Amino acid sequence: MITSVLVANRGEIACRVVRTCREAGIRTVAVHSDADAHALHARVADTAVRLPGSAPADTYLRGDLIVKAALAAGADAVHPGYGFLSENAGFARAVRDAGLVWIGPPPEAIEAMASKTRAKELLGIEPLRQVTEADLPVLVKAAAGGGGRGMRVVRHLEDLDAELAAARAEAVSAFGDGEVFVEPYVEGGRHVEVQVLADTHGTVWALGTRDCSLQRRHQKVIEEAPAPGLSAALDEEVRALAVRAARAVDYVGAGTVEFLVADGSAHFLEMNTRLQVEHPVTEAVFGVDLVAEQIRVAEGHALAEDPPQARGHAVEARLYAEDPARDWAPQTGRLHRLAVPDAVRLDTGYADGDDIGVHYDPMLAKVVAHAPTRAEAIRKLAAALDRAVIHGPVTNRDLLVRSLRHPEFTAARMDTGFYDRHLPGLTEPAADPHAPLAAALADAHGRSRFGGWRNVPSQPQTKRYLMAGEEHEARYRHTRRGLEADGVRVVHTEAGLVILDVDGVRRKYEIARHGDQVYVNTTALTALPRFPDPTAQHAPGSLLAPMPGTVVRVADGLAVGTAVKEGDPLLWLEAMKMQHKITAPVTGTLTELHAVPGQQVEPGALLAVVKETP
């Protein structure tokens, strides 16, 4: 009987495992890096052990330190979560060799499936050994890990070597394993997967299908169960193949078999020997707690002969601290407030007031809705996200809401190219035009226009805000009747609430302030100073850091005086476990280079300057 579990992970999944353990009466131990010293997962666990350092390679990827932490804290089992060491057979063996219970599949099963190249060979599928023009487009993938790291689509043969190098570097950083391989890239396919759960008594459950086609940078954004629109024959085929894959390696515990579905056929991608980020949609549909089942299987309990019956439909959206309109640039800063309606499930690794740093994945939370039908689940989730209170860095919330309401998604006609086709329209600025006025009126509430009586009309007051990247000016007046503004009727004002009558319709605006940041319902504003300070000017062709991060690579041979062409990759930044390529803005000559590998940079830092050729 397991009595204490160390969770070898961080963030949302660590908090989620802790929750199930607490419900089962099991004590929990967290591990944390220095960057995560005050993180939520370290606070909610019963005890926590420090892993010195901040980079994953020094902390969450150090299996030796984690095993020592488990022993020191008196844990008798280890749950790996997902990512990091969850699919590392050596770590699983080290846990077992230390006399601890490993809540996961046998090391031999991990080894058989952990390398995507070996998994394909096990099922008789060979990767591409020699890529030619006829093979394009192809997909470069890391053999270990997942989550979109170490993956690149290559459409031009001359780009292959550079993308292989970038994928290797990203894979080493994320998983500690630089092996990559190449496979055909299937255009217009859907990402469909099957959840499996197996015990030590020979029973394997196939808990239905999931569709995870809406992806950015090969990382899932919206997932649902069951996968809509599959024929009965194809549904049966993928579930049977998933069970076959699990039995082929004597699998134990929770795992996922992934496919790319196109033209009515299913192409095997990989088997993930761990829990998936999107497991809550399966839990909602089948009424199971997969983490609780993982623990029961690890204790030697047998599964029922038949899995539970599916009920209804579930949809999950991943809320990221990122700006989809700026090439998905990750965002950092203080998360002042995060709240969603009680009608949906919220899995998060953050609490109000927590800081979002640069070292780890930018996912803030997963929001999950379950309903009797797909249409009802989509409507429920979209409404919950639309009403969510999110005060802090820029997020992908608006993108999620628009994606869920997009006709291609609601009709279940989406594929993995959804964002390639629709991103510009999904990221068009759309803010309430009356939000600046509401913010200004709330700010002015209670202020006196003058100390004594005056027999002259009040002059308009102005306040400027930055909204959706553009400057807006709000104008209002103090009168004997209260605050007034042109074009609307001011019904009510107070510091946190303004009600305006716009063309006969009363609209309510809830206002919250955090320094210069003002939130009016779901619209974010930045209050601008009345007399702005002069801003720093940069020469034309300046390359500024789009996000906080680390310079991980500079193009070979790049130096001051080098001739470059527009679009040439010059350097790479790593932020939140993803690498971001910085390219030449114009054709010309590199006149300044300030970036060096290993350098930490803040947003707006000058990296290089390219002087355009006349």
Salt bridges, closest charged atoms under 4 A:
GLU12 OE2 - LYS366 NZ 2.88
ASP34 OD1 - ARG50 NE 2.64
ASP36 OD2 - ARG10 NE 2.60
ASP64 OD2 - ARG62 NH2 2.85
GLU87 OE1 - ARG274 NE 2.94
GLU108 OE2 - ARG93 NH2 3.84
GLU111 OE2 - ARG93 NH1 2.82
GLU121 OE2 - ARG129 NH2 3.19
GLU126 OE1 - ARG129 NH2 3.17
GLU163 OE1 - ARG152 NE 3.27
GLU163 OE2 - LYS581 NZ 3.91
GLU170 OE1 - ARG152 NH1 3.30
GLU183 OE1 - LYS120 NZ 2.98
GLU183 OE2 - LYS141 NZ 3.44
GLU187 OE2 - ARG155 NH1 2.54
GLU193 OE1 - HIS191 NE2 3.56
GLU193 OE2 - ARG210 NE 2.77
GLU193 OE1 - LYS220 NZ 2.95
ASP211 OD2 - ARG190 NH2 2.66
GLU223 OE2 - ARG318 NE 2.62
GLU224 OE1 - HIS313 NE2 2.69
GLU224 OE1 - ARG374 NE 2.65
ASP235 OD2 - ARG239 NE 2.72
GLU236 OE1 - ARG239 NH2 3.05
GLU258 OE1 - HIS191 NE2 3.27
GLU258 OE2 - LYS220 NZ 2.90
GLU270 OE1 - LYS116 NZ 3.34
GLU270 OE2 - LYS141 NZ 3.77
GLU278 OE2 - LYS220 NZ 2.74
GLU278 OE1 - ARG318 NH2 3.03
GLU283 OE2 - ARG16 NH2 2.59
GLU283 OE1 - HIS279 NE2 3.84
GLU283 OE1 - ARG345 NH1 2.95
ASP289 OD1 - ARG16 NH2 3.02
GLU293 OE1 - ARG296 NH1 3.86
GLU299 OE1 - HIS301 NE2 3.52
GLU322 OE1 - ARG216 NH2 2.66
ASP323 OD2 - ARG326 NH1 3.98
ASP327 OD2 - ARG217 NH2 3.02
ASP347 OD1 - ARG19 NH2 3.40
ASP347 OD2 - ARG345 NH2 2.92
ASP352 OD2 - ARG337 NH1 2.92
ASP354 OD1 - ARG43 NH1 3.23
ASP355 OD1 - ARG334 NE 2.38
ASP361 OD2 - ARG149 NH1 3.23
ASP386 OD2 - ARG405 NH1 3.45
ASP398 OD1 - ARG397 NE 3.63
GLU408 OE2 - ARG421 NH2 2.32
GLU408 OE1 - HIS422 NE2 2.92
ASP415 OD1 - ARG421 NH1 2.96
ASP432 OD1 - HIS434 ND1 3.80
ASP443 OD2 - ARG447 NH2 3.04
ASP443 OD2 - LYS463 NZ 3.86
GLU471 OE2 - ARG464 NH1 2.74
GLU473 OE1 - ARG475 NH1 3.63
GLU484 OE1 - ARG477 NH2 3.94
GLU484 OE2 - ARG481 NE 2.81
ASP486 OD1 - ARG477 NH1 3.14
GLU494 OE2 - HIS492 NE2 2.58
ASP501 OD2 - ARG489 NH2 3.34
GLU592 OE1 - HIS594 NE2 2.70
